[in-house]
Amino acid sequence: MPTRSPETFSRRNFLLSTAAGASLITLHPFSARAAANQAHLRIMETTDVHVHVLPYDYYADKPVDTVGLARTAAHINDIRAEATNSVLLDNGDFLQGNPMGDYIAYERGMKDGDLHPVIAALNTLGFDASTLGNHEFNYGLDFLMKSLAGANFPVVSANVVTERGADPTKDKGLVKPYVILDRKLKDGDGVEHPIRIGLIGFVPPQIMQWDRGHLEGRVQTRDIIAAAKAWVPVMREDGADIIVALSHSGIGSAQHTEGMENASVPLAAVEGIDAVLTGHSHLVYPSATFEGFDMVDATTGLIHGKPAVMGGFWGDTLGLIDLLLERDGTEWRVVSSSVETRQIYKRNDDRSITALVASVPEVEAAVAKDHEATLAYIRRAVGKTSAPLYSYFALVADDPSVQVVSQAQVWYIAGMLKGTEYETLPLLSAAAPFKAGGRGGPDYYTDVPAGDVAIKNVADLYLYPNTIRAVKVTGAQLKDWLERSAGIFNQITPGGADQLLLNPDFPSYNFDVIDGVTYEIDLSQPSKYGPKGEDLNPTASRISSLMLMGQPVDPAADFIIATNNYRAEGGGDFPGAKGDTIVFEGPDTNRDIIVRFIVEKGTIDPAADANWRFRPMPGTTVLFDTGPKAAAYLSAVKAVTIAPAGNGPNGFARFRITL
């Protein structure tokens, strides 16, 4: 939602009386206040569009109101109508991120002279410039450069180079490090004056790790701050009146460290930079998310006293910086500023979505042909599965829908850790069932038959746009991670009949199964942790027979666990996953990794390997509820004795497990 009230800065209607009567004129207050030697400049930012031009979810294969540059375009048009002077800038990560991007890269291709659909959309909207994001490199340098060739605007990046020089200003850049736009600004009296707007771009140096296969030996990176300190004075000497940093880097620590990924705070402190566009983190700034960050004013949108903005992701938000500039002789300086964001939708109290703007037809038309081709692409098989993918029994037995996620995560992380100090450590994978009934109802389960797998089926396997992570944990933390997961089960009395197995207050997405080890869950013991990860019984132990390759896990041994950003950064409050054990942060979504895994393998074998089970409790039975369609897969469930037990409540089917 906007970080300012509608009455504060934007869309002002001033009623001006004239001899002929009253007329309604839309102005910004800076425009109204600007004196003869002052001008108002509006800087609009999109960031992390990730090929989301249309309001369409290609994984679910349906229209949505929460994404799409075609919707953001409505805000852009409104602001241009309001403003006397404006520039429109993209902050990177536009070339990859949804099936349309994959279709262009893997299916249609980019020959010389071809126009990438997202470039076509940016051209249609008349963008003034862009920078490179880390995902621009996902398809390789040749694809990137052919895509950029169609842009009607400059693309800048100061810290990606093909050859290093003695200092950054002596580097040979992959693209221009900066550009200076020669523009005319109308002052408060309507008189035009020249201004030279300098734009410089930055990308996380971690691209050399994230896309090593594409980049190693072809490009190198510089530290963001080092590049900025070298180039900004050059830009001033080159005649830049103001300088805007296009920082495809998040808002993090104010303390600069060499090669830091999220460097926008120390970047704002670089002398000579007047405003900072940030991104990469898929967040909105200014917002309460950044309260308490050093040198960051999460209310006014200032970082080190300079205006900064982050416009969400996937086209859901437009960032806006308003500058009041004053001309002193032949030079311009920033007198004051304001920052806001404009979303394309709002989420209502009942979790429903209301669209705030409609798509701009010209933008939709620019990608219509590639959109139709993408629909055909996502509906076509990208691989096969040798076994059905279903989640009906995911909470009571090892499960194929969770298994394939773990397989894909291990496949990806193994490649990323090759050649690092972590390569020789045991690599495990943590994954949880997302569609497992509960409040979603008796049909809320993954159910993909054996055979062809289409890209849109992946939405059934992985619902959320999490990104990949790897953490380093000890054997003791590994066991406690599983103890936390085992809190989903009620304590069961030995010898009792038909006791309810599941704690309904425990969400399925916090039931992590860890692949790569074997273990048993002793339901006779109390849970060590509560539904929210709170300590309940510090000495309790449900996890038993925890083994790696047939040998007991050493509590002091080290392990790598592949997981997602939500879990690794503390989501669910899991031991060993509190944000301080992360050893790898990948830019790719877990969902995209699954797609790539299926494409790479051709045919996947997700059959559950029964690496975990309940510890036997003779004479004891428990009940659990799942979808009625589960009956079709009953005979395939391993390591548990299960049978139908009639109907459950609210359309669920009930099953009995003999422990």
Residue pairs with C-beta under 8 A, 6 or more apart in sequence:
1 343
1 346
2 10
2 340
2 341
2 342
2 343
3 284
3 286
3 287
3 299
3 301
3 339
3 340
3 341
4 10
4 338
4 340
8 338
8 340
9 28
9 29
9 322
9 338
9 340
10 28
10 79
10 82
10 320
10 340
10 342
11 26
11 78
11 82
12 26
12 27
12 28
12 29
12 32
13 24
13 25
13 26
13 27
14 25
14 26
14 27
14 32
15 22
15 23
15 24
16 22
16 23
16 25
26 81
26 82
27 82
28 40
28 42
28 82
28 83
28 322
30 40
30 322
30 323
30 324
30 336
30 338
31 40
31 83
31 84
31 188
33 188
33 324
34 40
34 187
34 188
34 324
35 187
35 188
35 189
36 187
36 188
36 189
36 191
37 187
37 188
37 326
37 327
37 328
38 187
38 188
38 324
38 325
38 326
38 327
38 335
39 84
39 85
39 185
39 186
39 187
39 188
39 193
39 195
39 324
39 325
39 327
39 332
40 83
40 84
40 85
40 322
40 323
40 324
40 325
41 85
41 86
41 87
41 185
41 195
41 322
41 323
41 325
42 79
42 82
42 83
42 85
42 86
42 87
42 320
42 321
42 322
42 323
43 86
43 87
43 89
43 244
43 275
43 277
43 320
43 321
43 322
43 323
44 76
44 79
44 86
44 87
44 88
44 89
44 318
44 319
44 320
45 89
45 90
45 91
45 277
45 279
45 309
45 310
45 311
45 318
45 319
45 320
45 321
46 69
46 72
46 88
46 89
46 90
46 91
46 311
46 315
46 318
46 319
47 90
47 91
47 92
47 93
47 133
47 248
47 277
47 278
47 279
47 280
47 310
47 311
47 312
47 313
47 319
48 91
48 92
48 93
48 97
48 133
48 279
48 280
48 282
48 312
48 313
48 314
49 69
49 90
49 93
49 94
49 97
49 118
49 313
49 314
49 315
50 93
50 94
50 96
50 97
50 98
50 101
50 135
50 313
50 314
51 94
51 95
51 96
51 97
51 98
51 100
51 101
51 117
51 118
52 67
52 68
52 69
52 97
52 98
52 314
52 315
53 68
53 69
53 70
53 100
53 117
53 118
53 121
53 315
53 363
53 364
53 366
53 367
53 371
54 68
54 70
54 359
54 364
54 367
54 371
55 63
55 64
55 65
55 66
55 67
55 68
55 70
55 71
55 359
56 62
56 63
56 64
56 67
56 68
56 371
57 63
57 64
57 67
57 459
58 98
58 99
58 100
58 374
58 375
58 378
58 455
58 456
59 99
59 378
59 455
59 456
59 458
59 459
59 591
60 456
60 459
61 375
61 378
61 379
61 456
64 353
65 71
65 344
65 345
65 353
65 354
65 355
66 314
66 316
66 344
66 345
66 353
67 314
67 315
67 316
67 344
68 314
68 315
68 344
68 359
69 118
69 121
69 122
69 125
69 315
69 363
70 121
70 315
70 359
70 360
70 363
70 364
71 315
71 344
71 345
71 355
71 357
71 358
71 359
71 360
72 315
72 316
72 317
72 318
72 344
73 125
73 359
73 360
73 362
73 363
74 344
74 357
74 358
74 359
74 360
75 318
75 342
75 344
75 357
76 88
76 125
76 318
77 360
79 86
79 318
79 320
80 86
84 185
84 186
85 183
85 185
85 186
87 128
87 129
87 181
87 183
87 197
88 125
88 126
88 127
88 128
89 127
89 128
89 129
89 130
89 199
89 244
89 246
89 277
90 122
90 127
90 129
90 130
90 131
91 130
91 131
91 133
91 246
91 247
91 248
91 277
91 278
91 279
91 311
92 130
92 131
92 132
92 133
92 134
92 135
92 136
92 201
92 203
92 246
92 248
92 279
92 280
93 133
93 134
93 135
93 136
93 248
93 279
93 280
94 118
94 122
94 130
94 133
94 136
95 101
95 116
95 118
95 133
95 135
95 136
95 138
95 139
95 144
95 147
96 102
96 105
96 135
96 136
96 138
96 139
97 135
97 314
97 589
97 592
99 374
99 377
99 378
99 455
100 117
100 118
100 367
100 370
100 371
100 374
101 118
101 139
102 377
102 455
102 592
102 595
103 370
103 373
103 374
103 377
103 378
104 110
104 116
104 117
104 370
105 138
105 139
105 143
106 599
107 373
107 377
108 114
108 370
108 373
110 116
110 143
110 146
110 147
111 146
112 146
112 149
113 149
114 146
114 150
115 123
115 150
116 147
116 150
117 366
117 367
117 370
117 371
118 367
119 147
119 148
119 150
119 151
120 150
120 366
120 367
121 363
121 366
121 367
122 130
122 151
122 153
123 150
123 151
123 152
123 153
123 366
124 362
124 363
124 366
125 363
126 152
127 152
127 153
128 153
128 181
128 199
129 153
129 154
129 155
129 156
129 179
129 181
129 199
129 246
130 151
130 153
130 154
130 155
130 156
130 201
130 246
131 155
131 156
131 157
131 199
131 201
131 202
131 203
131 246
131 247
131 248
132 144
132 155
132 156
132 157
132 160
132 174
132 175
132 201
132 203
132 248
133 203
133 248
133 279
133 280
134 203
134 204
134 206
134 207
134 210
134 211
134 248
134 280
134 587
135 587
136 144
136 203
137 144
137 207
137 210
137 211
137 214
137 215
138 211
138 214
138 587
138 588
139 214
140 214
141 174
141 214
141 215
141 218
141 219
148 155
148 175
154 176
154 179
154 199
155 175
155 176
155 201
156 175
156 176
156 177
156 178
156 179
156 199
156 200
156 201
156 246
157 173
157 174
157 175
157 177
157 201
157 202
157 203
158 168
158 173
158 177
158 178
158 200
158 201
158 202
158 222
158 227
158 228
158 231
159 168
159 202
159 203
159 205
159 221
159 222
159 223
159 224
159 226
159 227
160 173
160 174
160 175
160 203
160 207
160 219
160 220
160 221
161 168
161 171
161 172
161 173
161 174
161 219
161 220
161 221
161 222
162 172
162 173
162 174
162 218
162 219
162 220
163 171
163 172
163 220
164 171
164 220
164 222
165 171
165 172
167 230
168 177
168 222
168 226
168 227
168 230
168 231
169 230
169 231
169 234
171 177
171 222
174 219
177 200
177 201
177 227
177 231
178 198
178 199
178 200
178 201
178 231
178 234
178 235
179 198
179 199
180 196
180 197
180 198
180 199
180 235
180 238
180 239
180 240
181 196
181 197
181 198
181 199
182 194
182 195
182 196
183 194
183 195
183 196
183 197
184 192
184 193
184 194
184 195
185 192
185 193
185 194
185 195
185 325
186 192
186 193
187 193
187 327
193 327
195 241
195 242
195 325
195 332
196 239
196 240
196 241
197 240
197 241
197 242
197 244
198 235
198 236
198 238
198 240
198 241
198 242
198 243
198 244
199 243
199 244
199 246
200 228
200 231
200 232
200 235
200 243
200 244
200 245
200 246
201 245
201 246
201 247
201 248
202 224
202 227
202 228
202 245
202 246
202 247
202 248
202 249
202 263
202 267
203 221
203 248
203 249
204 224
204 248
204 249
204 261
204 262
204 263
204 280
205 221
205 222
205 223
205 224
205 259
205 261
206 259
206 261
206 585
206 587
207 215
207 221
208 215
208 216
208 219
208 220
208 221
209 416
210 416
210 586
210 587
210 588
223 258
223 259
223 260
224 247
224 249
224 260
224 263
224 267
225 256
225 263
225 266
225 267
225 270
226 258
228 245
228 267
228 270
228 273
229 270
232 243
232 270
232 271
232 272
232 273
233 272
235 243
235 272
236 243
236 272
241 331
241 332
242 274
242 275
242 323
242 325
242 332
242 334
243 272
243 273
243 274
243 275
244 273
244 274
244 275
244 276
244 277
245 267
245 268
245 270
245 273
245 275
245 276
245 277
246 277
247 263
247 264
247 267
247 276
247 277
247 278
247 279
248 279
248 280
249 261
249 262
249 263
249 264
249 267
249 278
249 279
249 280
250 261
250 262
250 264
250 278
250 279
250 280
250 281
250 283
250 310
251 262
251 264
251 265
251 278
251 281
251 283
251 285
251 290
251 293
251 296
251 303
251 308
251 310
252 260
252 261
252 262
252 263
252 264
252 265
252 293
253 260
253 262
253 265
253 266
253 294
254 265
254 266
254 269
254 293
254 294
254 295
254 296
255 266
255 294
256 263
256 266
260 266
261 280
261 585
262 280
262 281
264 276
264 278
264 303
264 308
265 293
265 294
265 295
265 296
265 303
265 304
267 273
267 276
268 276
268 295
268 303
268 304
268 306
268 308
269 295
269 304
273 306
274 306
274 307
274 323
274 334
275 306
275 307
275 308
275 321
275 323
275 334
275 337
276 303
276 306
276 307
276 308
276 309
277 308
277 309
277 310
277 319
277 321
278 285
278 308
278 309
278 310
279 310
279 311
279 313
281 310
282 312
282 313
282 465
283 289
283 290
283 310
283 312
283 313
284 310
284 311
284 312
284 317
284 341
285 298
285 301
285 308
285 309
285 310
285 319
285 341
286 297
286 298
286 299
286 300
286 301
286 309
286 339
286 340
286 341
287 298
287 341
288 298
289 298
290 296
290 298
291 298
292 298
295 303
295 304
296 302
296 303
297 303
300 338
300 339
301 307
301 308
301 309
301 321
301 338
301 339
301 340
302 308
302 337
302 339
306 337
307 321
307 323
307 337
307 338
307 339
308 321
308 339
309 319
309 320
309 321
309 339
309 340
309 341
310 319
310 341
311 317
311 318
311 319
311 341
312 319
312 341
312 343
315 344
316 343
316 344
316 345
317 341
317 342
317 343
317 344
318 341
318 342
318 344
319 339
319 341
320 339
320 340
320 341
320 342
321 337
321 338
321 339
322 337
322 338
322 339
322 340
323 334
323 336
323 337
324 334
324 335
324 336
324 337
325 332
325 333
325 334
325 335
326 332
326 333
326 335
343 356
344 355
344 356
344 357
345 353
345 354
345 355
345 356
346 353
346 354
346 356
347 353
348 354
377 455
378 454
378 455
378 456
379 454
379 456
380 454
381 452
381 453
381 454
382 453
382 454
382 455
382 595
382 598
382 599
383 452
383 453
383 598
383 599
383 601
383 602
383 603
383 604
384 451
384 452
384 453
384 602
384 603
384 604
385 404
385 448
385 450
385 451
385 453
385 603
385 604
385 605
385 606
386 450
386 603
386 604
386 605
386 606
386 607
387 400
387 450
387 605
387 606
387 607
387 636
388 400
388 447
388 448
388 449
388 450
388 633
388 636
389 400
389 401
389 404
389 446
389 447
389 448
389 453
389 457
389 460
389 461
389 606
390 399
390 400
390 401
390 445
390 446
390 447
390 448
390 630
390 633
391 399
391 401
391 402
391 433
391 434
391 435
391 436
391 445
391 446
391 447
392 445
392 447
392 626
392 627
392 629
392 630
392 633
393 399
393 626
393 630
393 633
393 637
393 640
393 642
394 401
394 402
394 433
394 436
394 508
394 511
395 433
395 436
395 488
395 502
395 508
395 511
395 624
395 626
396 501
396 614
396 624
396 640
396 642
396 657
397 608
397 610
397 613
397 637
397 638
397 639
397 640
397 642
398 513
398 608
398 609
398 610
398 611
398 612
398 613
398 638
398 639
399 433
399 513
399 608
400 606
400 607
400 608
401 433
401 435
401 446
401 460
401 461
401 606
402 431
402 432
402 433
402 513
402 608
403 515
403 606
403 607
403 608
403 609
404 461
404 594
404 597
404 604
404 606
405 429
405 431
405 461
405 462
405 590
405 594
406 429
406 430
406 431
406 513
406 515
406 516
406 562
407 429
407 515
407 597
407 604
407 606
408 590
408 593
408 594
408 596
408 597
408 598
409 429
409 431
409 468
409 562
409 563
409 590
409 593
410 427
410 428
410 429
410 515
410 516
410 562
411 593
411 597
411 600
412 468
412 562
412 586
412 588
412 593
412 596
412 597
413 427
413 429
413 468
413 470
413 560
413 562
413 584
413 586
414 427
416 470
416 584
416 586
417 423
417 427
417 470
417 560
417 584
422 470
422 472
422 560
422 583
422 584
425 472
425 558
425 559
425 560
426 516
426 548
426 557
426 559
426 560
427 516
427 559
427 560
427 562
428 478
428 514
428 515
428 516
428 517
428 559
428 560
428 561
428 562
429 514
429 515
429 516
429 561
429 562
429 563
430 481
430 512
430 513
430 514
430 515
430 561
430 562
430 563
430 567
431 512
431 513
431 515
431 563
432 485
432 508
432 509
432 510
432 511
432 512
432 513
433 446
433 508
433 509
433 511
434 462
434 463
434 464
434 508
434 509
435 444
435 445
435 446
435 460
435 463
436 444
436 445
436 508
436 511
437 444
437 445
437 508
437 625
437 626
437 627
437 652
438 444
438 504
438 507
438 508
441 650
441 651
442 626
442 627
442 628
442 650
442 651
442 652
442 653
443 627
443 629
444 627
445 626
445 627
445 629
445 630
446 460
446 461
447 460
447 629
448 457
448 460
448 461
453 598
453 604
455 595
458 591
458 594
458 595
458 598
459 591
461 591
461 594
462 590
462 591
462 594
464 564
464 566
464 590
464 591
465 589
465 591
466 564
466 565
466 566
466 589
466 590
466 591
467 564
467 565
467 585
467 586
467 587
467 588
467 589
467 590
468 562
468 563
468 564
468 565
468 584
468 586
468 588
468 589
468 590
468 593
469 562
469 563
469 564
469 565
469 567
469 568
469 569
469 582
469 584
469 585
469 586
470 560
470 561
470 562
470 563
470 568
470 582
470 583
470 584
470 586
471 560
471 561
471 563
471 568
471 576
471 577
471 581
471 582
471 583
472 558
472 559
472 560
472 581
472 583
473 481
473 558
473 559
473 561
473 576
473 577
473 581
474 555
474 556
474 557
474 558
474 559
474 576
475 546
475 553
475 554
475 555
475 556
475 557
475 558
475 559
476 555
476 556
477 575
477 576
477 581
478 514
478 517
478 546
478 553
478 559
478 561
478 576
479 543
479 546
479 553
479 555
480 528
480 575
480 576
481 512
481 514
481 561
481 574
481 575
481 576
481 577
482 512
482 514
482 519
482 521
482 543
482 546
483 527
483 528
483 529
483 540
483 541
483 542
483 543
483 575
484 510
484 512
484 528
484 529
484 533
484 572
484 573
484 574
484 575
485 510
485 511
485 512
485 513
485 514
485 574
486 521
486 527
486 528
486 542
486 543
487 503
487 506
487 527
487 528
487 529
487 530
487 531
487 536
488 502
488 503
488 506
488 508
488 510
488 511
489 501
489 502
489 503
489 521
489 523
489 527
489 542
490 499
490 500
490 501
490 502
490 503
490 523
491 523
491 524
491 525
491 526
491 527
492 499
492 501
492 523
492 524
492 617
492 620
492 622
492 659
493 499
493 524
493 620
494 524
494 617
494 618
494 619
494 620
495 617
495 618
495 619
495 620
496 620
496 621
497 620
497 621
498 621
498 622
498 623
498 645
498 656
499 620
499 621
499 622
499 623
500 622
500 623
500 624
501 523
501 622
501 623
501 624
501 657
502 624
502 625
503 531
505 531
506 531
507 531
509 572
510 531
510 572
510 574
512 563
512 567
512 574
513 611
513 612
514 561
515 609
515 611
516 548
516 611
517 546
517 547
517 548
517 553
517 611
518 545
518 546
518 547
518 611
518 612
519 543
519 544
519 545
519 546
519 547
519 611
519 612
520 543
520 544
520 545
520 612
520 613
520 614
520 615
521 542
521 543
521 544
521 612
521 613
521 614
521 615
522 541
522 542
522 543
522 544
522 614
522 615
523 542
523 614
523 615
523 617
523 622
523 659
524 615
524 617
525 540
525 541
525 542
526 536
526 537
526 540
526 542
527 536
527 537
527 540
527 542
528 535
528 536
528 537
528 538
528 540
528 541
528 542
529 535
529 536
530 536
532 573
533 572
533 573
533 574
534 573
544 615
545 615
546 552
546 553
547 553
560 583
561 576
561 577
563 577
564 590
565 585
566 572
567 574
567 577
568 577
568 579
568 581
568 582
569 577
569 579
569 582
570 577
570 578
570 579
571 577
597 604
598 604
608 638
610 638
610 639
612 639
613 639
613 640
614 640
614 657
614 659
615 659
616 659
617 659
618 659
620 658
620 659
621 656
621 657
621 658
621 659
622 656
622 657
622 659
623 645
623 654
623 655
623 656
623 657
624 654
624 655
624 657
625 648
625 649
625 652
625 653
625 654
625 655
626 652
626 653
626 655
627 652
627 653
628 651
628 652
628 653
630 653
630 655
631 644
631 653
634 642
634 643
634 644
640 657
641 657
641 658
642 655
642 656
642 657
642 658
643 655
643 656
643 658
644 653
644 654
644 655
644 656
645 654
645 655
645 656
646 654
647 653
647 654
648 654
